[in-house]
Amino acid sequence: MRKHIVPMLLAAAMALYSADAAAQYDVRHGVFSNGSGRRSGSNYSYDTAGQGAIGISSGGSYVVKSGFWYSAAISSTVDVAITSFESSILGDAVVLKWRVTATAPFIGFNIYRSEGDEQHFQKINEELILPDAGNEYRDEDVFPGRTYNYQIGAVDESGESFSYILTLSLPPKALTLYQNYPNPFNPSTTISFYLPQAQRVVLTIYDVQGRRVKTLVDGTKEEGTNKVIWNGTNDRGSAVGSGVYYYRLVAGKKVITKKLVVLR
């Protein structure tokens, strides 16, 4: 089959959408066996796609229907409408950002995620992300040292289309004891710590003389960030007085100590 590329249409697609649109060709002769084409009255080239089973190449006997667009070298029909999809690491979270063309008729977006080599994606947002929400999503349910795959589901009146897959590897993180919050505090404060793996830990409060005031944790905790609330009482349940105290985390052979202040 001979390729017919209409320069004006191709140039218009490149100008309206992204560089990815340069991979689309207008092939004007033949018959599609199972493809789909432009919506009636629509100018959205991402809403039209040829069948993935055939290819545009010199030679061969491929046939397509007049006026149909064939999407070559892009992963899905929505790639042209989503002009960018990027990720960044902010603290212990992954931040996803994307942009779409101004004319894209999407009513909202879903975020799908898989881990490592797992190909089964699961939706991680509880509610549909509306277009006026800033096209941004913060995924806090991740663990350092792991690799995640993300995909955007763009929803319009006809259904849901999917973006290309974005893969991100988070750097590993060591055992961490965070500063309590609030500090100074009255009547209670939250102490958080990060475990790179599930293990037995001991979290204890001491006074400035080194005497044990209260044991908050003594047992196995799960991998990730754990939080404990101290209500300012000792092991007997009595309220401690104002002053400086220390909280110490023991995990395996590692010990971390920080200071806090009780203000009555």
Residue pairs with C-beta under 8 A, 6 or more apart in sequence:
1 27
1 29
1 30
1 60
1 61
1 62
1 63
3 25
3 27
3 56
3 58
4 26
4 27
4 28
4 29
5 25
5 26
6 26
6 28
9 26
10 22
10 24
10 25
10 26
13 21
13 22
13 24
13 45
13 80
14 21
14 22
16 45
16 101
16 103
17 45
17 46
17 80
17 81
17 83
17 101
18 80
18 83
18 84
20 74
20 79
20 80
21 45
21 80
23 71
23 72
23 73
23 74
24 45
24 69
24 70
24 71
24 72
24 74
24 80
25 56
25 69
25 70
25 72
26 67
26 69
27 50
27 56
27 64
27 68
27 69
27 70
28 66
28 67
29 63
29 64
29 66
30 62
30 63
30 64
30 65
30 66
31 63
31 64
31 65
32 50
32 51
32 63
32 64
32 65
32 68
33 51
34 51
34 53
35 49
35 50
35 51
35 64
35 65
35 68
35 70
36 48
36 49
37 48
37 65
37 67
37 68
37 69
38 44
38 45
38 47
38 48
38 67
38 68
38 69
39 47
39 48
43 103
44 81
44 103
44 104
44 105
45 69
45 80
46 77
46 78
46 79
46 80
46 81
46 104
46 161
47 77
48 68
48 69
48 71
48 77
49 69
49 70
49 71
49 77
50 64
50 68
50 69
50 70
50 71
50 72
54 62
54 64
54 70
55 62
55 72
56 62
56 70
56 72
64 70
71 77
71 79
71 80
74 80
74 164
75 163
75 164
75 165
76 161
76 162
76 163
76 164
77 161
78 152
78 154
78 161
78 162
78 163
79 163
79 164
80 101
81 100
81 101
81 104
81 106
81 154
82 98
82 99
82 100
82 152
82 154
82 163
83 99
83 100
83 101
84 97
84 98
84 99
85 96
85 97
85 98
85 152
85 163
85 164
85 166
86 96
86 97
86 98
86 166
87 94
87 95
87 96
87 97
87 150
87 166
87 168
88 94
88 95
88 97
89 95
89 168
89 170
89 171
90 138
92 140
92 142
92 144
92 173
92 194
92 225
93 138
93 139
93 140
93 142
94 138
94 139
94 142
94 148
94 150
94 168
94 170
95 136
95 137
95 138
95 139
96 111
96 136
96 137
96 138
96 139
96 150
96 152
96 166
97 135
97 136
98 109
98 135
98 136
98 152
98 163
99 135
100 106
100 131
100 135
100 154
104 154
105 156
105 157
106 131
106 154
106 155
106 156
107 128
107 130
107 131
107 155
107 156
107 157
108 128
108 129
108 130
108 131
108 155
109 128
109 129
109 131
109 135
109 152
109 153
109 154
109 155
110 123
110 125
110 128
110 129
110 152
110 153
110 155
110 160
111 123
111 124
111 125
111 129
111 137
111 139
111 150
111 151
111 152
111 153
112 121
112 122
112 123
112 124
112 150
112 151
112 152
112 153
112 162
113 121
113 122
113 124
113 139
113 148
113 149
113 150
113 151
114 120
114 121
114 122
114 148
114 149
115 146
115 147
115 148
115 149
116 146
116 147
118 149
121 149
121 151
123 153
124 139
124 141
125 137
128 155
129 135
129 137
139 148
139 150
142 148
142 170
143 170
143 223
143 224
144 170
144 171
144 172
144 173
144 196
145 170
145 171
145 172
145 173
145 196
146 169
146 170
147 167
147 168
147 169
147 170
148 167
148 168
148 169
148 170
149 165
149 166
149 167
149 168
150 165
150 166
150 167
150 168
151 162
151 163
151 164
151 165
151 166
152 162
152 163
153 160
153 161
153 162
153 163
154 160
154 161
154 162
154 163
172 196
173 194
173 196
174 196
175 193
175 194
175 195
175 196
175 249
175 251
175 254
175 256
176 193
176 194
176 256
177 191
177 193
177 247
177 249
177 256
177 257
177 258
178 191
178 192
178 193
178 194
179 258
180 189
180 190
180 191
180 192
180 230
180 247
180 258
180 260
181 189
181 190
181 192
182 189
183 189
183 260
183 261
184 260
184 261
184 262
184 263
185 232
185 260
185 261
185 262
185 263
186 232
186 262
186 263
186 264
187 231
187 232
187 239
188 229
188 230
188 231
188 232
189 229
189 230
189 232
189 260
190 227
190 228
190 229
190 230
191 203
191 216
191 227
191 228
191 229
191 230
191 247
191 260
192 225
192 226
192 227
192 228
193 201
193 203
193 225
193 226
193 249
193 251
193 256
194 224
194 225
194 226
195 201
195 221
195 222
195 223
195 224
195 226
195 251
196 223
197 223
198 220
198 221
198 222
198 223
199 220
199 221
199 251
199 252
200 219
200 220
200 221
200 251
201 217
201 218
201 219
201 220
201 221
201 249
201 250
201 251
202 215
202 217
202 218
202 249
202 250
203 215
203 216
203 217
203 218
203 228
203 247
203 248
203 249
203 250
204 212
204 213
204 214
204 215
204 216
204 247
204 248
204 250
205 212
205 213
205 214
205 215
205 216
205 230
205 245
205 246
205 247
206 212
206 213
206 245
206 246
206 247
206 248
207 213
207 240
207 243
207 245
207 246
208 243
208 244
208 245
208 246
212 235
213 234
213 235
213 240
213 245
214 230
214 233
214 234
214 235
215 235
216 228
216 230
216 247
217 226
217 228
230 247
232 239
232 240
232 262
233 239
233 240
234 240
239 264
240 262
241 262
241 264
242 262
242 263
242 264
243 261
243 262
244 259
244 260
244 261
245 259
245 260
245 261
245 262
246 257
246 258
246 259
246 260
247 257
247 258
247 260
248 255
248 256
248 257
249 255
249 256
249 257
